[in-house]
Amino acid sequence: MAYNSKEKETPNWKKDFPVKKDEATHVSRREFAKFLCLLSGGMALGNGIIAIKSFAFPSKELEGEHFICNTSDVAIGQTKEFIIEGEKNIPYLLIHLSEGKWRAFEQKCTHLSCAVRYNAEINKIECPCHKGFFDADTGTVLAGPPPRPLPQLSVHIKNEKVYVSAYKESKTIS
Ligand code: FES
């Protein structure tokens, strides 16, 4: 009987799964394209779910008035970042535009949620991520990719203190 040393050395699991190492690590163009299709399909599905969720369950309006700071804490041209406890930790930006004129906007850009900031030199709110610009008075989009204005809050000054509440156009102090 002839002795076959190669057959003797090959373990059983290799006989059951006869895949060569270089074949196992090779990814064909077709497999890669399939992977990309699945990945982009998954991302599209995720975006669709987020869009449906935001239409089906719109965020609840802010209730009541909330104290933010004293008027002396934020000089003209300066800003203060704040969140309101229990409001899903949405970051807001309080802006002291001019004497007696205050604004408060969500700090998340309506494009891809980067943090916006107020640029006092040009009196605009800007998003550093993709050069989006918003009107510092109204929050409307002036330039760049943001699709919607910045959501804003109404600002009230009482006894040298700054309060915010859900946005009502008539309540905004100008
Ligand atoms: S995230 Fe603000 S412009 Fe893109």
Residues whose N, C-alpha, C, O or C-beta is under 5 A from the ligand:
A	BS01	FES	C109 H111 L112 S113 C114 C127 C129 H130 K131 G132 P145 P146
